[in-house]
């Protein structure tokens, strides 16, 4: 079975841009919907999902735009901005988490810095637009997923232990 990279290498560049725009549009919109659901969930300190409503709406709008937009550089720029905003909101949330006594606040801050750094590299790579964008995009989305998952696990586990 051929890999996705081998399959996409055979597509014309315009088709590849449309394909990637639609895939990332769907992923970003789905992530936005999950963030809005997270906003309405109950966590112990009401911190984990504090900024997720606005960020979820931003991601849904950007996802719909990606689904219909064809220019790859702009898509990567918008993805970088969305993940940079997510990491900045998470870093801001760690200050409140520290005040509430959440012991894992420093781990969340470290993951926020990693995610923000990867997103910033992705944003600046859009200007150069060389062949490394796929690796940088994978690093950015992977670190953002790890950050979101860790925040959810830490805060939800704390809420379960309180019952």
Residue frames relative to the residue before (quaternion, step in Angstrom):
aa qw qx qy qz dx dy dz
X 1.0000 0.0000 0.0000 0.0000 0.00 0.00 0.00
X 0.4005 -0.7357 0.4837 0.2538 3.61 -0.66 1.01
X 0.5080 -0.6453 0.4785 0.3106 3.53 -1.16 0.65
X 0.6588 -0.4994 0.3832 0.4120 3.54 -1.31 0.31
X 0.6404 0.5275 -0.3325 0.4484 3.60 0.99 -0.82
X 0.6600 0.4960 -0.3115 0.4704 3.59 0.96 -0.84
X 0.6472 0.5154 -0.3162 0.4642 3.58 1.03 -0.76
X 0.7109 0.4566 -0.2730 0.4601 3.58 0.86 -0.91
X 0.5833 0.5778 -0.3818 0.4244 3.62 1.17 -0.47
X 0.6739 0.4927 -0.2968 0.4636 3.60 1.13 -0.55
X 0.5786 0.5852 -0.3791 0.4232 3.59 1.22 -0.26
X 0.5244 -0.5827 0.4886 0.3830 3.60 -1.08 0.50
X 0.6358 -0.5732 0.3468 0.3833 3.58 -1.08 0.70
X 0.6191 0.5331 -0.3551 0.4543 3.62 1.03 -0.66
X 0.6617 0.4953 -0.3038 0.4738 3.59 0.94 -0.87
X 0.6286 0.5281 -0.3325 0.4642 3.57 1.03 -0.75
X 0.6459 0.5158 -0.3205 0.4626 3.59 0.96 -0.83
X 0.6529 0.4958 -0.3123 0.4799 3.58 0.96 -0.85
X 0.6460 0.5289 -0.3106 0.4544 3.58 0.92 -0.93
X 0.7024 0.4565 -0.2718 0.4737 3.59 0.79 -1.01
X 0.6266 0.5373 -0.3392 0.4513 3.58 1.00 -0.75
X 0.6803 0.4769 -0.2939 0.4726 3.57 0.94 -0.82
X 0.6426 0.5185 -0.3280 0.4590 3.60 0.93 -0.85
X 0.7224 0.4248 -0.2603 0.4794 3.59 0.75 -1.00
X 0.5826 0.5654 -0.3705 0.4513 3.59 1.14 -0.50
X 0.6637 0.4890 -0.2926 0.4845 3.55 0.96 -0.90
X 0.6599 0.5092 -0.3095 0.4577 3.59 0.92 -0.91
X 0.6877 0.4842 -0.2896 0.4569 3.58 0.88 -0.92
X 0.6493 0.5000 -0.3214 0.4744 3.60 0.96 -0.80
X 0.6425 0.5112 -0.3250 0.4693 3.61 0.98 -0.81
X 0.6347 0.5176 -0.3252 0.4729 3.58 1.00 -0.82
X 0.6359 0.5339 -0.3200 0.4562 3.59 1.03 -0.76
X 0.6445 0.5066 -0.3141 0.4788 3.56 0.99 -0.85
X 0.6558 0.5042 -0.3149 0.4653 3.61 0.95 -0.83
X 0.6376 0.5185 -0.3352 0.4606 3.60 1.01 -0.71
X 0.6408 0.5046 -0.3330 0.4732 3.60 1.00 -0.72
X 0.6267 0.5043 -0.3387 0.4880 3.62 1.01 -0.73
X 0.6450 0.5300 -0.3166 0.4504 3.59 0.99 -0.81
X 0.6045 0.5723 -0.3484 0.4310 3.55 1.07 -0.73
X 0.7370 0.4092 -0.2272 0.4876 3.58 1.01 -0.79
X 0.5124 0.6235 -0.4406 0.3932 3.61 1.23 0.06
X 0.4257 -0.6918 0.5211 0.2622 3.53 -1.23 0.31
X 0.0300 0.7678 -0.6398 0.0189 3.55 -0.73 1.06
X 0.7396 -0.4851 0.2487 0.3947 3.52 -1.21 0.57
X 0.8206 0.2329 -0.1000 0.5122 3.58 0.78 -0.98
X 0.3857 -0.7180 0.4738 0.3335 3.61 1.32 -0.08
X 0.4512 0.6941 -0.4364 0.3525 3.57 1.05 0.83
X 0.6503 0.5919 -0.3388 0.3345 3.54 0.80 -1.03
X 0.8071 0.2401 -0.0994 0.5302 3.55 0.92 -0.85
X 0.2246 0.8406 -0.4703 0.1476 3.56 1.28 0.41
X 0.7915 0.2860 -0.1390 0.5219 3.60 0.92 -0.86
X 0.4461 0.7518 -0.4132 0.2552 3.58 1.26 0.00
X 0.5745 0.5889 -0.4051 0.3989 3.63 1.04 -0.46
X 0.7053 0.4479 -0.2602 0.4839 3.58 0.79 -1.00
X 0.6654 0.4915 -0.3022 0.4737 3.55 0.96 -0.85
X 0.6202 0.5437 -0.3381 0.4532 3.59 1.06 -0.69
X 0.6489 0.4953 -0.3159 0.4836 3.56 0.96 -0.82
X 0.6299 0.5310 -0.3286 0.4619 3.60 0.98 -0.84
X 0.6868 0.4843 -0.2879 0.4591 3.58 0.88 -0.91
X 0.6259 0.5184 -0.3475 0.4678 3.61 1.01 -0.70
X 0.6581 0.4986 -0.3144 0.4684 3.59 0.89 -0.89
X 0.6725 0.4813 -0.3005 0.4752 3.58 0.91 -0.87
X 0.6356 0.5393 -0.3300 0.4430 3.59 1.01 -0.76
X 0.6474 0.4941 -0.3119 0.4894 3.56 0.98 -0.83
X 0.6352 0.5231 -0.3275 0.4644 3.59 1.02 -0.77
X 0.6592 0.5084 -0.3129 0.4573 3.59 0.92 -0.86
X 0.6238 0.5615 -0.3455 0.4197 3.53 0.99 -0.84
X 0.7701 0.3480 -0.1802 0.5034 3.58 1.03 -0.73
X 0.6501 0.5258 -0.3183 0.4468 3.60 1.19 -0.41
X 0.3146 -0.7969 0.4974 0.1360 3.57 -0.99 0.81
X 0.6185 0.5776 -0.3552 0.3972 3.61 1.12 -0.43
X 0.4001 -0.7765 0.4450 0.1972 3.55 -0.41 1.30
X 0.6421 0.5331 -0.3464 0.4284 3.61 0.90 -0.77
X 0.6649 0.4936 -0.3072 0.4690 3.58 0.92 -0.84
X 0.6148 0.5459 -0.3409 0.4558 3.57 1.04 -0.76
X 0.6788 0.4770 -0.2966 0.4731 3.60 0.87 -0.93
X 0.6191 0.5386 -0.3400 0.4594 3.58 1.03 -0.71
X 0.6882 0.4749 -0.2861 0.4679 3.59 0.87 -0.92
X 0.6146 0.5235 -0.3489 0.4760 3.61 1.04 -0.70
X 0.6499 0.5204 -0.3117 0.4578 3.58 0.94 -0.86
X 0.6578 0.5051 -0.3072 0.4667 3.57 0.96 -0.86
X 0.6514 0.5175 -0.3224 0.4516 3.60 0.94 -0.84
X 0.7094 0.4393 -0.2700 0.4804 3.59 0.87 -0.90
X 0.5936 0.5368 -0.3701 0.4717 3.60 1.13 -0.51
X 0.6394 0.5096 -0.3240 0.4759 3.60 0.97 -0.83
X 0.6380 0.5276 -0.3254 0.4569 3.60 0.96 -0.85
X 0.6890 0.4701 -0.2948 0.4663 3.59 0.86 -0.88
X 0.6432 0.5139 -0.3330 0.4597 3.60 1.02 -0.69
X 0.6410 0.5037 -0.3235 0.4804 3.60 1.01 -0.77
X 0.6524 0.5049 -0.3187 0.4667 3.59 0.99 -0.79
X 0.6379 0.5108 -0.3291 0.4731 3.59 1.00 -0.76
X 0.6390 0.5129 -0.3222 0.4741 3.58 1.01 -0.76
X 0.6421 0.5374 -0.3160 0.4462 3.57 1.02 -0.80
X 0.6034 0.5800 -0.3720 0.4013 3.61 1.07 -0.60
X 0.5894 0.5654 -0.3810 0.4333 3.60 1.09 -0.51
X 0.6630 0.4694 -0.2980 0.5012 3.58 1.01 -0.79
X 0.6270 0.5428 -0.3373 0.4454 3.58 1.01 -0.77
X 0.6364 0.5231 -0.3233 0.4656 3.58 1.02 -0.78
X 0.6518 0.5152 -0.3151 0.4588 3.59 0.98 -0.82
X 0.6955 0.4604 -0.2654 0.4836 3.58 1.09 -0.72
X 0.5407 -0.6614 0.3814 0.3532 3.59 1.26 -0.08
X 0.3502 0.7152 -0.5240 0.3020 3.60 1.14 0.47
X 0.3814 -0.7819 0.4503 0.2012 3.57 -0.45 1.23
X 0.6909 0.4855 -0.2824 0.4553 3.60 1.11 -0.53
X 0.3237 0.7840 -0.4909 0.1990 3.62 1.18 0.20
X 0.6632 0.5158 -0.3176 0.4396 3.59 0.99 -0.79
X 0.6207 0.5245 -0.3466 0.4685 3.61 1.10 -0.58
X 0.6292 0.5164 -0.3268 0.4802 3.56 1.04 -0.76
X 0.6406 0.5223 -0.3218 0.4619 3.59 1.00 -0.81
X 0.6468 0.5112 -0.3196 0.4670 3.60 0.94 -0.83
X 0.6648 0.4843 -0.3032 0.4812 3.61 0.92 -0.88
X 0.6182 0.5396 -0.3389 0.4602 3.60 1.07 -0.69
X 0.6562 0.5026 -0.3052 0.4728 3.57 0.98 -0.84
X 0.6414 0.5140 -0.3246 0.4680 3.60 0.97 -0.83
X 0.6741 0.4912 -0.2884 0.4702 3.57 0.89 -0.96
X 0.6658 0.5052 -0.2987 0.4608 3.59 0.93 -0.87
X 0.6376 0.5181 -0.3216 0.4708 3.57 1.03 -0.77
X 0.6578 0.4979 -0.3075 0.4743 3.59 0.93 -0.89
X 0.6554 0.5039 -0.3139 0.4670 3.61 0.96 -0.81
X 0.6431 0.5146 -0.3218 0.4670 3.58 1.00 -0.77
X 0.6286 0.5146 -0.3297 0.4811 3.58 1.00 -0.78
X 0.6409 0.5167 -0.3235 0.4666 3.59 0.98 -0.82
X 0.6444 0.5218 -0.3239 0.4556 3.60 0.93 -0.85
X 0.7220 0.4252 -0.2593 0.4803 3.59 0.83 -0.92
X 0.5906 0.5615 -0.3692 0.4468 3.59 1.15 -0.47
X 0.5580 0.6071 -0.3879 0.4119 3.60 1.17 -0.49
X 0.6215 0.5350 -0.3420 0.4588 3.57 1.13 -0.64
X 0.7198 0.4165 -0.2417 0.5000 3.58 0.92 -0.90
X 0.0300 -0.8617 0.4988 0.0880 3.53 1.13 -0.91
X 0.2452 0.7593 -0.5596 0.2240 3.53 0.49 1.21
X 0.7502 -0.4333 0.2724 0.4186 3.57 -1.29 -0.10
X 0.5763 0.6160 -0.3795 0.3800 3.63 1.18 -0.17
X 0.4341 0.7415 -0.4484 0.2464 3.62 1.18 -0.20
X 0.6259 0.5454 -0.3573 0.4279 3.62 1.01 -0.68
X 0.6699 0.4856 -0.2957 0.4775 3.58 0.97 -0.84
X 0.6563 0.5000 -0.3126 0.4708 3.56 0.97 -0.82
X 0.6335 0.5162 -0.3287 0.4735 3.59 1.03 -0.76
X 0.6464 0.5091 -0.3200 0.4696 3.60 0.97 -0.80
X 0.6451 0.5106 -0.3147 0.4735 3.60 0.98 -0.81
X 0.6682 0.5082 -0.3001 0.4529 3.58 0.94 -0.90
X 0.7092 0.4418 -0.2775 0.4742 3.60 0.77 -0.96
X 0.6383 0.5286 -0.3295 0.4523 3.58 1.02 -0.70
X 0.6846 0.4654 -0.2955 0.4769 3.59 0.90 -0.86
X 0.6282 0.5203 -0.3400 0.4679 3.61 1.06 -0.66
X 0.6452 0.5076 -0.3211 0.4721 3.59 1.00 -0.78
X 0.6464 0.5133 -0.3150 0.4685 3.58 0.98 -0.83
X 0.6400 0.5231 -0.3171 0.4651 3.59 0.97 -0.84
X 0.6905 0.4787 -0.2865 0.4605 3.60 0.78 -0.99
X 0.6579 0.5080 -0.3096 0.4618 3.57 0.96 -0.87
X 0.6705 0.5037 -0.3112 0.4471 3.59 0.87 -0.89
X 0.6369 0.5184 -0.3303 0.4653 3.58 0.95 -0.83
X 0.6659 0.5033 -0.3073 0.4570 3.57 0.91 -0.89
X 0.6753 0.4991 -0.3029 0.4507 3.60 0.87 -0.94
X 0.6749 0.5010 -0.3068 0.4466 3.60 0.86 -0.91
X 0.7306 0.4259 -0.2630 0.4643 3.59 0.79 -0.91
X 0.6613 0.4940 -0.3267 0.4604 3.61 0.94 -0.70
X 0.6269 0.5244 -0.3430 0.4630 3.58 1.00 -0.73
X 0.6335 0.5227 -0.3290 0.4660 3.58 1.01 -0.76
X 0.6519 0.5078 -0.3201 0.4635 3.60 0.99 -0.75
X 0.6506 0.5105 -0.3231 0.4601 3.60 1.01 -0.76
X 0.6614 0.5139 -0.3121 0.4485 3.59 0.98 -0.80
X 0.6272 0.5581 -0.3409 0.4230 3.59 1.11 -0.48
X 0.5902 0.6111 -0.3623 0.3835 3.60 1.14 -0.64
